């Protein structure tokens, strides 16, 4: 039997793919919401409501824009709110963003 070996992708890329798969599974079962935050369209589920509130109400435009720009350039941006909750802002191909809550490690 012949086995093909592929080079292993970077761990960060695996983690992001895993997070995206988890997000897709969650989104199938949850109500999706969409709103603009500082001029950027963000899709999220009810579990991410506090992350939306943090981006919209606690951060000034320039602070939030830094996160949106980072997500646009690299595909995602991770951040933490004032209550030590972990969030990931993902840039979508259609120019919108998706906000998910990461599980604390």
BELNOR-V412460 format. One record per residue. N is the residue number from 1. RES is the residue in one small letter. SS is DSSP state (A for helix, B for strand, O for the rest). PSI is psi in whole degrees, -180 to 180 (NA if undefined). OMEGA is omega in degrees with one decimal (999 if undefined). Layout:
N&RES&SS&PSI&OMEGA  N&RES&SS&PSI&OMEGA
This chain:
1&x&O&131&-179.6  2&x&O&131&177.4  3&x&O&135&177.1  4&x&O&136&179.4  5&x&O&126&176.0  6&x&O&146&173.8  7&x&O&141&-179.3  8&x&O&133&176.8  9&x&O&165&178.0  10&x&O&148&-178.1  11&x&A&-38&-178.8  12&x&A&-41&179.4  13&x&A&-39&176.8  14&x&A&-44&179.6  15&x&A&-42&-179.8  16&x&A&-44&178.1  17&x&A&-41&178.0  18&x&A&-45&178.6  19&x&A&-40&179.7  20&x&A&-39&177.3  21&x&A&-41&176.6  22&x&A&-42&179.7  23&x&A&-46&-179.8  24&x&A&-41&178.8  25&x&A&-42&179.5  26&x&A&-42&-175.9  27&x&A&-27&177.5  28&x&A&-31&-174.3  29&x&A&-3&-174.7  30&x&O&158&177.0  31&x&O&129&-179.6  32&x&B&137&176.4  33&x&B&157&-179.2  34&x&B&132&175.7  35&x&B&167&177.5  36&x&B&139&175.4  37&x&B&115&-178.3  38&x&O&35&176.2  39&x&O&1&-179.9  40&x&B&133&177.2  41&x&B&127&-178.6  42&x&B&130&174.8  43&x&B&139&-178.0  44&x&B&166&172.8  45&x&B&176&-174.8  46&x&A&-30&178.9  47&x&A&-25&-177.5  48&x&A&9&-177.5  49&x&A&-42&-179.1  50&x&A&-33&175.4  51&x&A&-39&176.4  52&x&A&-46&179.2  53&x&A&-41&179.1  54&x&A&-49&179.7  55&x&A&-42&-174.8  56&x&A&-45&-169.6  57&x&A&-32&-174.9  58&x&A&-28&-179.2  59&x&O&141&172.9  60&x&O&164&-176.6  61&x&A&-48&-176.7  62&x&A&-37&178.8  63&x&A&-46&179.6  64&x&A&-40&-179.1  65&x&A&-34&176.9  66&x&A&-43&178.6  67&x&A&-43&179.0  68&x&A&-41&178.1  69&x&A&-42&179.2  70&x&A&-42&178.6  71&x&A&-39&179.6  72&x&A&-41&-177.4  73&x&A&-37&-173.0  74&x&A&-6&-179.0  75&x&O&-29&178.0  76&x&B&159&176.4  77&x&B&129&178.7  78&x&B&143&177.0  79&x&B&169&-178.5  80&x&B&139&179.0  81&x&O&-176&-176.4  82&x&O&-16&-179.5  83&x&O&20&177.8  84&x&O&25&173.2  85&x&O&140&-176.7  86&x&B&135&-177.1  87&x&B&154&172.4  88&x&B&128&175.7  89&x&B&119&-175.3  90&x&B&133&176.2  91&x&B&130&178.7  92&x&O&155&-178.3  93&x&O&-24&-178.8  94&x&O&7&177.5  95&x&O&1&177.1  96&x&O&179&-179.9  97&x&B&155&174.6  98&x&B&133&179.0  99&x&B&127&177.0  100&x&B&154&175.5  101&x&B&131&176.7  102&x&O&150&175.6  103&x&O&136&178.6  104&x&O&141&-178.0  105&x&O&NA&999
